[in-house]
Amino acid sequence: MAQIFEHTIKVLFQHCDPAGIVFYPRYFEMVNQTVEEWHEVGLKHSFSQMHLDSGYGVPTVSIGAEFTAPSKMGDVLSWSLIVTKLGRTSAHLHIEARCRDELRMTATPVLVSVHMETGRPVPWSDEIRHRMQQYLAPSE
């Protein structure tokens, strides 16, 4: 059984439109925050270590999203992340945001490991690949 990475984000004024609900581009910032937290806490390799020390990055090369219910200022969103496919240089993720039991948003980003100087894809390190595999959902 795959591990699921989880953390919470409280919806703040800065996330909302004048109606007091999350303005949809802010969800993408929260998705990125979830990916960044996963790297630091789940993979034990923070973005600062990766970008500044190792010289690698993980840009999002594609992302799908579904918005199923609005989130309001003050809601606490529970975010979950699993890996659905792990390639040599890419990772396909499934990320959900829930408030209590209600699904609010689903995202399916694809990350690619790249060398920061060249911008070219590079294979995941053995250590990072091993840690990512702990979050890999079984194939259907």
N, CA, C and O atoms as CSV, one atom per row, in Angstrom:
chain,resi,resn,atom,element,x,y,z
A,1,MET,N,N,0.843,-1.185,0.000
A,1,MET,CA,C,0.000,0.000,0.000
A,1,MET,C,C,0.884,1.242,0.000
A,1,MET,O,O,1.837,1.336,0.774
A,2,ALA,N,N,0.570,2.170,-0.850
A,2,ALA,CA,C,1.343,3.402,-0.961
A,2,ALA,C,C,1.082,4.322,0.221
A,2,ALA,O,O,-0.032,4.391,0.739
A,3,GLN,N,N,2.121,5.024,0.635
A,3,GLN,CA,C,1.941,6.084,1.620
A,3,GLN,C,C,1.216,7.240,0.939
A,3,GLN,O,O,1.321,7.423,-0.274
A,4,ILE,N,N,0.491,8.006,1.719
A,4,ILE,CA,C,-0.160,9.213,1.231
A,4,ILE,C,C,0.444,10.380,1.992
A,4,ILE,O,O,0.459,10.387,3.223
A,5,PHE,N,N,0.944,11.369,1.256
A,5,PHE,CA,C,1.452,12.567,1.916
A,5,PHE,C,C,0.268,13.475,2.201
A,5,PHE,O,O,-0.566,13.706,1.325
A,6,GLU,N,N,0.191,13.995,3.430
A,6,GLU,CA,C,-0.918,14.865,3.811
A,6,GLU,C,C,-0.412,16.084,4.580
A,6,GLU,O,O,0.548,16.004,5.346
A,7,HIS,N,N,-1.072,17.190,4.358
A,7,HIS,CA,C,-0.848,18.399,5.157
A,7,HIS,C,C,-2.073,19.294,4.995
A,7,HIS,O,O,-2.952,19.014,4.181
A,8,THR,N,N,-2.125,20.371,5.776
A,8,THR,CA,C,-3.288,21.262,5.727
A,8,THR,C,C,-2.870,22.683,5.360
A,8,THR,O,O,-1.749,23.115,5.626
A,9,ILE,N,N,-3.805,23.388,4.743
A,9,ILE,CA,C,-3.642,24.805,4.427
A,9,ILE,C,C,-4.948,25.497,4.792
A,9,ILE,O,O,-6.021,25.089,4.346
A,10,LYS,N,N,-4.852,26.534,5.596
A,10,LYS,CA,C,-6.030,27.323,5.936
A,10,LYS,C,C,-6.258,28.362,4.837
A,10,LYS,O,O,-5.324,29.045,4.416
A,11,VAL,N,N,-7.500,28.476,4.379
A,11,VAL,CA,C,-7.842,29.454,3.353
A,11,VAL,C,C,-7.843,30.837,3.998
A,11,VAL,O,O,-8.594,31.107,4.935
A,12,LEU,N,N,-6.991,31.693,3.477
A,12,LEU,CA,C,-6.830,33.050,3.993
A,12,LEU,C,C,-7.444,34.074,3.044
A,12,LEU,O,O,-7.788,33.751,1.907
A,13,PHE,N,N,-7.575,35.292,3.514
A,13,PHE,CA,C,-8.076,36.403,2.704
A,13,PHE,C,C,-7.323,36.500,1.378
A,13,PHE,O,O,-7.931,36.750,0.337
A,14,GLN,N,N,-6.005,36.303,1.410
A,14,GLN,CA,C,-5.171,36.415,0.208
A,14,GLN,C,C,-5.529,35.399,-0.872
A,14,GLN,O,O,-5.190,35.600,-2.038
A,15,HIS,N,N,-6.205,34.316,-0.511
A,15,HIS,CA,C,-6.587,33.282,-1.466
A,15,HIS,C,C,-7.925,33.565,-2.150
A,15,HIS,O,O,-8.278,32.898,-3.123
A,16,CYS,N,N,-8.666,34.546,-1.647
A,16,CYS,CA,C,-10.073,34.692,-2.025
A,16,CYS,C,C,-10.349,35.862,-2.965
A,16,CYS,O,O,-9.612,36.846,-3.017
A,17,ASP,N,N,-11.448,35.705,-3.707
A,17,ASP,CA,C,-11.959,36.785,-4.550
A,17,ASP,C,C,-12.908,37.635,-3.707
A,17,ASP,O,O,-13.095,37.338,-2.527
A,18,PRO,N,N,-13.513,38.683,-4.272
A,18,PRO,CA,C,-14.404,39.543,-3.472
A,18,PRO,C,C,-15.615,38.815,-2.872
A,18,PRO,O,O,-16.213,39.302,-1.913
A,19,ALA,N,N,-15.978,37.658,-3.427
A,19,ALA,CA,C,-17.098,36.896,-2.871
A,19,ALA,C,C,-16.678,36.063,-1.658
A,19,ALA,O,O,-17.519,35.433,-1.016
A,20,GLY,N,N,-15.366,36.058,-1.342
A,20,GLY,CA,C,-14.890,35.313,-0.182
A,20,GLY,C,C,-14.631,33.846,-0.442
A,20,GLY,O,O,-14.474,33.068,0.499
A,21,ILE,N,N,-14.585,33.447,-1.731
A,21,ILE,CA,C,-14.252,32.060,-2.063
A,21,ILE,C,C,-12.891,32.033,-2.762
A,21,ILE,O,O,-12.435,33.038,-3.307
A,22,VAL,N,N,-12.256,30.858,-2.733
A,22,VAL,CA,C,-10.921,30.738,-3.322
A,22,VAL,C,C,-10.989,31.058,-4.811
A,22,VAL,O,O,-11.772,30.467,-5.555
A,23,PHE,N,N,-10.163,31.995,-5.225
A,23,PHE,CA,C,-9.994,32.347,-6.632
A,23,PHE,C,C,-9.153,31.233,-7.247
A,23,PHE,O,O,-8.048,30.962,-6.777
A,24,TYR,N,N,-9.668,30.581,-8.300
A,24,TYR,CA,C,-9.101,29.328,-8.776
A,24,TYR,C,C,-7.585,29.333,-9.007
A,24,TYR,O,O,-6.962,28.301,-8.757
A,25,PRO,N,N,-6.933,30.434,-9.473
A,25,PRO,CA,C,-5.471,30.356,-9.621
A,25,PRO,C,C,-4.752,30.129,-8.284
A,25,PRO,O,O,-3.642,29.598,-8.260
A,26,ARG,N,N,-5.379,30.528,-7.181
A,26,ARG,CA,C,-4.748,30.335,-5.868
A,26,ARG,C,C,-4.668,28.858,-5.514
A,26,ARG,O,O,-3.776,28.440,-4.775
A,27,TYR,N,N,-5.608,28.057,-6.047
A,27,TYR,CA,C,-5.511,26.610,-5.838
A,27,TYR,C,C,-4.199,26.074,-6.412
A,27,TYR,O,O,-3.580,25.189,-5.821
A,28,PHE,N,N,-3.771,26.606,-7.565
A,28,PHE,CA,C,-2.527,26.128,-8.160
A,28,PHE,C,C,-1.327,26.470,-7.274
A,28,PHE,O,O,-0.362,25.709,-7.201
A,29,GLU,N,N,-1.400,27.626,-6.602
A,29,GLU,CA,C,-0.345,27.956,-5.642
A,29,GLU,C,C,-0.349,26.962,-4.491
A,29,GLU,O,O,0.712,26.561,-4.013
A,30,MET,N,N,-1.544,26.559,-4.039
A,30,MET,CA,C,-1.645,25.583,-2.956
A,30,MET,C,C,-1.177,24.204,-3.409
A,30,MET,O,O,-0.581,23.463,-2.626
A,31,VAL,N,N,-1.443,23.854,-4.669
A,31,VAL,CA,C,-0.933,22.594,-5.221
A,31,VAL,C,C,0.598,22.626,-5.185
A,31,VAL,O,O,1.234,21.657,-4.769
A,32,ASN,N,N,1.183,23.737,-5.622
A,32,ASN,CA,C,2.640,23.855,-5.601
A,32,ASN,C,C,3.166,23.794,-4.169
A,32,ASN,O,O,4.202,23.179,-3.916
A,33,GLN,N,N,2.459,24.430,-3.230
A,33,GLN,CA,C,2.865,24.362,-1.825
A,33,GLN,C,C,2.841,22.915,-1.333
A,33,GLN,O,O,3.719,22.502,-0.576
A,34,THR,N,N,1.842,22.146,-1.760
A,34,THR,CA,C,1.748,20.738,-1.383
A,34,THR,C,C,2.937,19.961,-1.938
A,34,THR,O,O,3.527,19.146,-1.230
A,35,VAL,N,N,3.291,20.204,-3.192
A,35,VAL,CA,C,4.454,19.547,-3.796
A,35,VAL,C,C,5.734,19.927,-3.047
A,35,VAL,O,O,6.586,19.078,-2.785
A,36,GLU,N,N,5.854,21.202,-2.708
A,36,GLU,CA,C,7.045,21.676,-2.008
A,36,GLU,C,C,7.134,21.064,-0.601
A,36,GLU,O,O,8.211,20.656,-0.167
A,37,GLU,N,N,6.010,21.002,0.098
A,37,GLU,CA,C,5.986,20.371,1.428
A,37,GLU,C,C,6.319,18.889,1.335
A,37,GLU,O,O,7.037,18.361,2.184
A,38,TRP,N,N,5.803,18.210,0.309
A,38,TRP,CA,C,6.093,16.784,0.094
A,38,TRP,C,C,7.587,16.576,-0.089
A,38,TRP,O,O,8.162,15.643,0.472
A,39,HIS,N,N,8.218,17.447,-0.876
A,39,HIS,CA,C,9.663,17.311,-1.067
A,39,HIS,C,C,10.415,17.475,0.251
A,39,HIS,O,O,11.328,16.709,0.559
A,40,GLU,N,N,10.017,18.485,1.022
A,40,GLU,CA,C,10.747,18.743,2.274
A,40,GLU,C,C,10.467,17.700,3.348
A,40,GLU,O,O,11.397,17.194,3.975
A,41,VAL,N,N,9.201,17.375,3.564
A,41,VAL,CA,C,8.825,16.487,4.665
A,41,VAL,C,C,8.823,15.019,4.229
A,41,VAL,O,O,9.396,14.165,4.906
A,42,GLY,N,N,8.183,14.735,3.108
A,42,GLY,CA,C,8.039,13.347,2.664
A,42,GLY,C,C,9.293,12.772,2.026
A,42,GLY,O,O,9.675,11.633,2.298
A,43,LEU,N,N,9.933,13.575,1.170
A,43,LEU,CA,C,11.120,13.098,0.454
A,43,LEU,C,C,12.416,13.500,1.144
A,43,LEU,O,O,13.494,13.044,0.763
A,44,LYS,N,N,12.312,14.356,2.159
A,44,LYS,CA,C,13.468,14.835,2.920
A,44,LYS,C,C,14.540,15.463,2.026
A,44,LYS,O,O,15.740,15.264,2.213
A,45,HIS,N,N,14.047,16.236,1.040
A,45,HIS,CA,C,14.931,16.952,0.114
A,45,HIS,C,C,14.201,18.228,-0.304
A,45,HIS,O,O,13.459,18.233,-1.286
A,46,SER,N,N,14.417,19.302,0.446
A,46,SER,CA,C,13.664,20.538,0.247
A,46,SER,C,C,13.967,21.185,-1.099
A,46,SER,O,O,14.975,20.891,-1.741
A,47,PHE,N,N,13.075,22.065,-1.502
A,47,PHE,CA,C,13.295,22.818,-2.729
A,47,PHE,C,C,14.577,23.644,-2.632
A,47,PHE,O,O,15.304,23.768,-3.618
A,48,SER,N,N,14.863,24.208,-1.460
A,48,SER,CA,C,16.094,24.997,-1.339
A,48,SER,C,C,17.328,24.100,-1.503
A,48,SER,O,O,18.287,24.493,-2.167
A,49,GLN,N,N,17.316,22.917,-0.913
A,49,GLN,CA,C,18.430,21.980,-1.115
A,49,GLN,C,C,18.554,21.623,-2.592
A,49,GLN,O,O,19.644,21.633,-3.164
A,50,MET,N,N,17.412,21.310,-3.192
A,50,MET,CA,C,17.410,20.875,-4.579
A,50,MET,C,C,17.900,21.983,-5.509
A,50,MET,O,O,18.812,21.766,-6.308
A,51,HIS,N,N,17.300,23.165,-5.409
A,51,HIS,CA,C,17.621,24.246,-6.334
A,51,HIS,C,C,18.971,24.895,-6.056
A,51,HIS,O,O,19.748,25.136,-6.980
A,52,LEU,N,N,19.250,25.175,-4.796
A,52,LEU,CA,C,20.454,25.937,-4.465
A,52,LEU,C,C,21.687,25.067,-4.290
A,52,LEU,O,O,22.781,25.461,-4.693
A,53,ASP,N,N,21.529,23.887,-3.695
A,53,ASP,CA,C,22.684,23.037,-3.422
A,53,ASP,C,C,22.943,22.020,-4.528
A,53,ASP,O,O,24.084,21.838,-4.952
A,54,SER,N,N,21.877,21.352,-4.998
A,54,SER,CA,C,22.043,20.268,-5.963
A,54,SER,C,C,22.030,20.733,-7.412
A,54,SER,O,O,22.554,20.046,-8.290
A,55,GLY,N,N,21.430,21.904,-7.671
A,55,GLY,CA,C,21.376,22.398,-9.044
A,55,GLY,C,C,20.311,21.744,-9.901
A,55,GLY,O,O,20.398,21.760,-11.129
A,56,TYR,N,N,19.299,21.163,-9.255
A,56,TYR,CA,C,18.218,20.519,-9.985
A,56,TYR,C,C,16.900,21.199,-9.650
A,56,TYR,O,O,16.786,21.890,-8.637
A,57,GLY,N,N,15.918,21.002,-10.498
A,57,GLY,CA,C,14.591,21.534,-10.265
A,57,GLY,C,C,13.552,20.525,-10.713
A,57,GLY,O,O,13.873,19.530,-11.363
A,58,VAL,N,N,12.293,20.794,-10.357
A,58,VAL,CA,C,11.191,19.911,-10.750
A,58,VAL,C,C,10.023,20.748,-11.269
A,58,VAL,O,O,8.992,20.850,-10.605
A,59,PRO,N,N,10.179,21.342,-12.443
A,59,PRO,CA,C,9.069,22.128,-12.970
A,59,PRO,C,C,7.853,21.250,-13.275
A,59,PRO,O,O,7.978,20.064,-13.579
A,60,THR,N,N,6.690,21.862,-13.184
A,60,THR,CA,C,5.448,21.215,-13.585
A,60,THR,C,C,5.325,21.405,-15.090
A,60,THR,O,O,5.280,22.534,-15.579
A,61,VAL,N,N,5.271,20.288,-15.828
A,61,VAL,CA,C,5.202,20.382,-17.288
A,61,VAL,C,C,3.776,20.262,-17.816
A,61,VAL,O,O,3.491,20.648,-18.949
A,62,SER,N,N,2.888,19.727,-16.988
A,62,SER,CA,C,1.461,19.729,-17.329
A,62,SER,C,C,0.677,19.574,-16.040
A,62,SER,O,O,1.184,19.073,-15.036
A,63,ILE,N,N,-0.575,20.017,-16.091
A,63,ILE,CA,C,-1.432,19.884,-14.913
A,63,ILE,C,C,-2.889,19.900,-15.357
A,63,ILE,O,O,-3.305,20.723,-16.173
A,64,GLY,N,N,-3.639,18.980,-14.805
A,64,GLY,CA,C,-5.082,18.967,-14.981
A,64,GLY,C,C,-5.716,19.328,-13.651
A,64,GLY,O,O,-5.113,19.120,-12.598
A,65,ALA,N,N,-6.921,19.865,-13.687
A,65,ALA,CA,C,-7.575,20.254,-12.436
A,65,ALA,C,C,-9.088,20.155,-12.584
A,65,ALA,O,O,-9.647,20.384,-13.656
A,66,GLU,N,N,-9.730,19.809,-11.477
A,66,GLU,CA,C,-11.189,19.835,-11.375
A,66,GLU,C,C,-11.542,20.524,-10.073
A,66,GLU,O,O,-10.976,20.223,-9.021
A,67,PHE,N,N,-12.474,21.443,-10.153
A,67,PHE,CA,C,-12.939,22.186,-8.990
A,67,PHE,C,C,-14.353,21.710,-8.702
A,67,PHE,O,O,-15.271,21.987,-9.474
A,68,THR,N,N,-14.539,20.989,-7.588
A,68,THR,CA,C,-15.818,20.318,-7.346
A,68,THR,C,C,-16.733,21.046,-6.377
A,68,THR,O,O,-17.945,20.834,-6.392
A,69,ALA,N,N,-16.168,21.899,-5.537
A,69,ALA,CA,C,-16.986,22.683,-4.597
A,69,ALA,C,C,-16.155,23.881,-4.157
A,69,ALA,O,O,-14.930,23.788,-4.078
A,70,PRO,N,N,-16.808,25.008,-3.867
A,70,PRO,CA,C,-16.050,26.194,-3.472
A,70,PRO,C,C,-15.485,26.066,-2.056
A,70,PRO,O,O,-16.056,25.398,-1.194
A,71,SER,N,N,-14.360,26.719,-1.849
A,71,SER,CA,C,-13.774,26.836,-0.519
A,71,SER,C,C,-13.857,28.290,-0.109
A,71,SER,O,O,-13.686,29.194,-0.927
A,72,LYS,N,N,-14.122,28.504,1.170
A,72,LYS,CA,C,-14.334,29.853,1.681
A,72,LYS,C,C,-13.246,30.233,2.672
A,72,LYS,O,O,-12.585,29.378,3.261
A,73,MET,N,N,-13.082,31.528,2.836
A,73,MET,CA,C,-12.141,32.047,3.810
A,73,MET,C,C,-12.402,31.395,5.165
A,73,MET,O,O,-13.541,31.333,5.628
A,74,GLY,N,N,-11.333,30.910,5.791
A,74,GLY,CA,C,-11.437,30.250,7.083
A,74,GLY,C,C,-11.503,28.739,7.014
A,74,GLY,O,O,-11.240,28.065,8.010
A,75,ASP,N,N,-11.856,28.179,5.833
A,75,ASP,CA,C,-11.849,26.720,5.681
A,75,ASP,C,C,-10.428,26.198,5.864
A,75,ASP,O,O,-9.458,26.862,5.498
A,76,VAL,N,N,-10.321,25.021,6.424
A,76,VAL,CA,C,-9.034,24.340,6.509
A,76,VAL,C,C,-9.084,23.180,5.521
A,76,VAL,O,O,-9.880,22.252,5.668
A,77,LEU,N,N,-8.224,23.252,4.519
A,77,LEU,CA,C,-8.193,22.230,3.479
A,77,LEU,C,C,-7.141,21.178,3.826
A,77,LEU,O,O,-5.993,21.499,4.134
A,78,SER,N,N,-7.560,19.922,3.767
A,78,SER,CA,C,-6.651,18.797,3.944
A,78,SER,C,C,-6.206,18.350,2.558
A,78,SER,O,O,-7.021,17.944,1.730
A,79,TRP,N,N,-4.917,18.431,2.321
A,79,TRP,CA,C,-4.339,18.088,1.023
A,79,TRP,C,C,-3.689,16.716,1.104
A,79,TRP,O,O,-3.004,16.400,2.077
A,80,SER,N,N,-3.910,15.899,0.069
A,80,SER,CA,C,-3.267,14.587,-0.006
A,80,SER,C,C,-2.584,14.444,-1.358
A,80,SER,O,O,-3.051,14.983,-2.362
A,81,LEU,N,N,-1.481,13.716,-1.375
A,81,LEU,CA,C,-0.675,13.543,-2.580
A,81,LEU,C,C,-0.233,12.103,-2.667
A,81,LEU,O,O,0.239,11.527,-1.686
A,82,ILE,N,N,-0.388,11.509,-3.866
A,82,ILE,CA,C,0.199,10.213,-4.180
A,82,ILE,C,C,0.858,10.316,-5.555
A,82,ILE,O,O,0.536,11.203,-6.346
A,83,VAL,N,N,1.769,9.412,-5.823
A,83,VAL,CA,C,2.404,9.292,-7.139
A,83,VAL,C,C,1.632,8.227,-7.901
A,83,VAL,O,O,1.454,7.116,-7.401
A,84,THR,N,N,1.172,8.550,-9.108
A,84,THR,CA,C,0.425,7.575,-9.911
A,84,THR,C,C,1.303,6.885,-10.942
A,84,THR,O,O,1.000,5.779,-11.389
A,85,LYS,N,N,2.398,7.548,-11.319
A,85,LYS,CA,C,3.331,6.960,-12.290
A,85,LYS,C,C,4.690,7.598,-12.052
A,85,LYS,O,O,4.801,8.816,-11.914
A,86,LEU,N,N,5.720,6.768,-12.006
A,86,LEU,CA,C,7.072,7.259,-11.796
A,86,LEU,C,C,7.947,6.822,-12.961
A,86,LEU,O,O,8.250,5.641,-13.127
A,87,GLY,N,N,8.347,7.811,-13.769
A,87,GLY,CA,C,9.210,7.534,-14.907
A,87,GLY,C,C,10.673,7.765,-14.555
A,87,GLY,O,O,11.011,8.038,-13.403
A,88,ARG,N,N,11.527,7.655,-15.549
A,88,ARG,CA,C,12.963,7.855,-15.352
A,88,ARG,C,C,13.266,9.289,-14.943
A,88,ARG,O,O,14.133,9.536,-14.105
A,89,THR,N,N,12.524,10.257,-15.558
A,89,THR,CA,C,12.751,11.675,-15.259
A,89,THR,C,C,11.469,12.395,-14.834
A,89,THR,O,O,11.509,13.583,-14.514
A,90,SER,N,N,10.339,11.693,-14.827
A,90,SER,CA,C,9.058,12.348,-14.536
A,90,SER,C,C,8.325,11.659,-13.395
A,90,SER,O,O,8.583,10.499,-13.074
A,91,ALA,N,N,7.409,12.402,-12.796
A,91,ALA,CA,C,6.526,11.862,-11.760
A,91,ALA,C,C,5.130,12.427,-11.989
A,91,ALA,O,O,4.944,13.643,-12.026
A,92,HIS,N,N,4.159,11.547,-12.142
A,92,HIS,CA,C,2.759,11.929,-12.294
A,92,HIS,C,C,2.128,11.854,-10.906
A,92,HIS,O,O,2.223,10.830,-10.230
A,93,LEU,N,N,1.487,12.938,-10.487
A,93,LEU,CA,C,0.909,13.020,-9.147
A,93,LEU,C,C,-0.604,13.137,-9.202
A,93,LEU,O,O,-1.175,13.581,-10.198
A,94,HIS,N,N,-1.239,12.732,-8.118
A,94,HIS,CA,C,-2.670,12.957,-7.919
A,94,HIS,C,C,-2.791,13.658,-6.577
A,94,HIS,O,O,-2.394,13.120,-5.544
A,95,ILE,N,N,-3.346,14.866,-6.603
A,95,ILE,CA,C,-3.457,15.688,-5.401
A,95,ILE,C,C,-4.921,16.055,-5.201
A,95,ILE,O,O,-5.603,16.466,-6.140
A,96,GLU,N,N,-5.397,15.903,-3.964
A,96,GLU,CA,C,-6.768,16.276,-3.633
A,96,GLU,C,C,-6.783,17.245,-2.469
A,96,GLU,O,O,-5.935,17.188,-1.578
A,97,ALA,N,N,-7.763,18.139,-2.492
A,97,ALA,CA,C,-8.026,19.033,-1.363
A,97,ALA,C,C,-9.436,18.740,-0.862
A,97,ALA,O,O,-10.386,18.699,-1.644
A,98,ARG,N,N,-9.560,18.541,0.431
A,98,ARG,CA,C,-10.853,18.283,1.051
A,98,ARG,C,C,-11.041,19.206,2.241
A,98,ARG,O,O,-10.080,19.594,2.906
A,99,CYS,N,N,-12.284,19.547,2.495
A,99,CYS,CA,C,-12.649,20.241,3.725
A,99,CYS,C,C,-13.592,19.287,4.444
A,99,CYS,O,O,-14.708,19.034,3.990
A,100,ARG,N,N,-13.132,18.770,5.554
A,100,ARG,CA,C,-13.810,17.666,6.225
A,100,ARG,C,C,-13.927,16.531,5.204
A,100,ARG,O,O,-12.901,16.089,4.687
A,101,ASP,N,N,-15.102,16.051,4.899
A,101,ASP,CA,C,-15.241,14.937,3.955
A,101,ASP,C,C,-15.570,15.381,2.529
A,101,ASP,O,O,-15.721,14.543,1.641
A,102,GLU,N,N,-15.681,16.699,2.304
A,102,GLU,CA,C,-16.102,17.195,0.993
A,102,GLU,C,C,-14.898,17.475,0.101
A,102,GLU,O,O,-14.011,18.249,0.460
A,103,LEU,N,N,-14.880,16.831,-1.072
A,103,LEU,CA,C,-13.831,17.085,-2.058
A,103,LEU,C,C,-14.025,18.478,-2.632
A,103,LEU,O,O,-15.123,18.836,-3.059
A,104,ARG,N,N,-12.954,19.263,-2.641
A,104,ARG,CA,C,-13.037,20.626,-3.160
A,104,ARG,C,C,-12.294,20.789,-4.479
A,104,ARG,O,O,-12.717,21.543,-5.355
A,105,MET,N,N,-11.172,20.066,-4.611
A,105,MET,CA,C,-10.335,20.257,-5.799
A,105,MET,C,C,-9.449,19.047,-5.996
A,105,MET,O,O,-8.964,18.455,-5.031
A,106,THR,N,N,-9.237,18.677,-7.267
A,106,THR,CA,C,-8.311,17.608,-7.636
A,106,THR,C,C,-7.356,18.149,-8.680
A,106,THR,O,O,-7.771,18.850,-9.604
A,107,ALA,N,N,-6.077,17.826,-8.538
A,107,ALA,CA,C,-5.069,18.240,-9.522
A,107,ALA,C,C,-4.213,17.042,-9.892
A,107,ALA,O,O,-3.966,16.152,-9.078
A,108,THR,N,N,-3.767,17.042,-11.143
A,108,THR,CA,C,-2.919,15.953,-11.633
A,108,THR,C,C,-1.676,16.536,-12.316
A,108,THR,O,O,-1.563,16.509,-13.542
A,109,PRO,N,N,-0.754,17.059,-11.516
A,109,PRO,CA,C,0.464,17.617,-12.108
A,109,PRO,C,C,1.449,16.529,-12.530
A,109,PRO,O,O,1.477,15.435,-11.967
A,110,VAL,N,N,2.252,16.864,-13.534
A,110,VAL,CA,C,3.382,16.029,-13.947
A,110,VAL,C,C,4.641,16.861,-13.733
A,110,VAL,O,O,4.789,17.948,-14.291
A,111,LEU,N,N,5.546,16.326,-12.913
A,111,LEU,CA,C,6.815,16.983,-12.631
A,111,LEU,C,C,7.919,16.307,-13.429
A,111,LEU,O,O,7.868,15.103,-13.679
A,112,VAL,N,N,8.907,17.083,-13.824
A,112,VAL,CA,C,10.076,16.529,-14.505
A,112,VAL,C,C,11.327,17.012,-13.794
A,112,VAL,O,O,11.460,18.194,-13.478
A,113,SER,N,N,12.235,16.092,-13.547
A,113,SER,CA,C,13.524,16.425,-12.946
A,113,SER,C,C,14.408,17.041,-14.035
A,113,SER,O,O,14.633,16.426,-15.077
A,114,VAL,N,N,14.907,18.253,-13.792
A,114,VAL,CA,C,15.757,18.931,-14.775
A,114,VAL,C,C,17.009,19.485,-14.110
A,114,VAL,O,O,17.024,19.798,-12.919
A,115,HIS,N,N,18.054,19.595,-14.916
A,115,HIS,CA,C,19.273,20.266,-14.483
A,115,HIS,C,C,19.033,21.762,-14.655
A,115,HIS,O,O,18.633,22.200,-15.734
A,116,MET,N,N,19.272,22.547,-13.614
A,116,MET,CA,C,18.935,23.968,-13.643
A,116,MET,C,C,19.730,24.754,-14.692
A,116,MET,O,O,19.199,25.694,-15.285
A,117,GLU,N,N,20.981,24.388,-14.926
A,117,GLU,CA,C,21.785,25.139,-15.904
A,117,GLU,C,C,21.345,24.884,-17.335
A,117,GLU,O,O,21.260,25.810,-18.142
A,118,THR,N,N,21.064,23.616,-17.649
A,118,THR,CA,C,20.740,23.269,-19.035
A,118,THR,C,C,19.235,23.260,-19.308
A,118,THR,O,O,18.805,23.432,-20.448
A,119,GLY,N,N,18.437,23.058,-18.250
A,119,GLY,CA,C,17.002,22.929,-18.432
A,119,GLY,C,C,16.598,21.592,-19.029
A,119,GLY,O,O,15.433,21.383,-19.368
A,120,ARG,N,N,17.551,20.695,-19.157
A,120,ARG,CA,C,17.298,19.379,-19.769
A,120,ARG,C,C,16.891,18.360,-18.695
A,120,ARG,O,O,17.371,18.427,-17.564
A,121,PRO,N,N,16.006,17.418,-19.051
A,121,PRO,CA,C,15.615,16.374,-18.100
A,121,PRO,C,C,16.811,15.520,-17.683
A,121,PRO,O,O,17.695,15.218,-18.484
A,122,VAL,N,N,16.808,15.145,-16.414
A,122,VAL,CA,C,17.831,14.234,-15.875
A,122,VAL,C,C,17.119,13.197,-15.010
A,122,VAL,O,O,16.087,13.494,-14.408
A,123,PRO,N,N,17.663,11.987,-14.949
A,123,PRO,CA,C,17.026,10.951,-14.124
A,123,PRO,C,C,16.986,11.340,-12.648
A,123,PRO,O,O,17.860,12.048,-12.148
A,124,TRP,N,N,15.948,10.858,-11.968
A,124,TRP,CA,C,15.879,11.025,-10.524
A,124,TRP,C,C,17.088,10.357,-9.896
A,124,TRP,O,O,17.562,9.336,-10.394
A,125,SER,N,N,17.590,10.920,-8.811
A,125,SER,CA,C,18.670,10.239,-8.085
A,125,SER,C,C,18.084,8.962,-7.482
A,125,SER,O,O,16.878,8.870,-7.255
A,126,ASP,N,N,18.944,7.985,-7.227
A,126,ASP,CA,C,18.473,6.726,-6.638
A,126,ASP,C,C,17.763,6.969,-5.311
A,126,ASP,O,O,16.746,6.340,-5.018
A,127,GLU,N,N,18.304,7.885,-4.511
A,127,GLU,CA,C,17.730,8.184,-3.199
A,127,GLU,C,C,16.326,8.784,-3.319
A,127,GLU,O,O,15.405,8.360,-2.620
A,128,ILE,N,N,16.167,9.772,-4.207
A,128,ILE,CA,C,14.858,10.412,-4.392
A,128,ILE,C,C,13.875,9.423,-5.011
A,128,ILE,O,O,12.718,9.362,-4.592
A,129,ARG,N,N,14.317,8.647,-6.003
A,129,ARG,CA,C,13.448,7.637,-6.626
A,129,ARG,C,C,12.939,6.659,-5.568
A,129,ARG,O,O,11.754,6.325,-5.550
A,130,HIS,N,N,13.824,6.202,-4.694
A,130,HIS,CA,C,13.436,5.263,-3.645
A,130,HIS,C,C,12.374,5.884,-2.729
A,130,HIS,O,O,11.393,5.228,-2.379
A,131,ARG,N,N,12.570,7.133,-2.348
A,131,ARG,CA,C,11.598,7.801,-1.470
A,131,ARG,C,C,10.272,8.043,-2.182
A,131,ARG,O,O,9.209,7.922,-1.574
A,132,MET,N,N,10.331,8.389,-3.483
A,132,MET,CA,C,9.094,8.596,-4.251
A,132,MET,C,C,8.301,7.304,-4.382
A,132,MET,O,O,7.071,7.314,-4.355
A,133,GLN,N,N,9.013,6.199,-4.524
A,133,GLN,CA,C,8.331,4.911,-4.696
A,133,GLN,C,C,7.462,4.554,-3.489
A,133,GLN,O,O,6.508,3.788,-3.626
A,134,GLN,N,N,7.775,5.090,-2.327
A,134,GLN,CA,C,6.956,4.839,-1.137
A,134,GLN,C,C,5.563,5.456,-1.295
A,134,GLN,O,O,4.620,5.036,-0.624
A,135,TYR,N,N,5.429,6.455,-2.184
A,135,TYR,CA,C,4.150,7.138,-2.421
A,135,TYR,C,C,3.479,6.667,-3.715
A,135,TYR,O,O,2.445,7.202,-4.114
A,136,LEU,N,N,4.074,5.663,-4.368
A,136,LEU,CA,C,3.577,5.193,-5.658
A,136,LEU,C,C,2.374,4.283,-5.459
A,136,LEU,O,O,2.461,3.257,-4.785
A,137,ALA,N,N,1.248,4.673,-6.053
A,137,ALA,CA,C,0.030,3.867,-5.969
A,137,ALA,C,C,0.196,2.606,-6.803
A,137,ALA,O,O,0.839,2.643,-7.853
A,138,PRO,N,N,-0.368,1.499,-6.358
A,138,PRO,CA,C,-0.282,0.268,-7.150
A,138,PRO,C,C,-0.948,0.447,-8.514
A,138,PRO,O,O,-1.952,1.150,-8.633
A,139,SER,N,N,-0.395,-0.184,-9.524
A,139,SER,CA,C,-0.977,-0.111,-10.878
A,139,SER,C,C,-2.325,-0.815,-10.885
A,139,SER,O,O,-2.542,-1.809,-10.193
A,140,GLU,N,N,-3.218,-0.261,-11.691
A,140,GLU,CA,C,-4.563,-0.866,-11.784
A,140,GLU,C,C,-4.597,-1.918,-12.845
A,140,GLU,O,O,-5.639,-2.535,-13.069
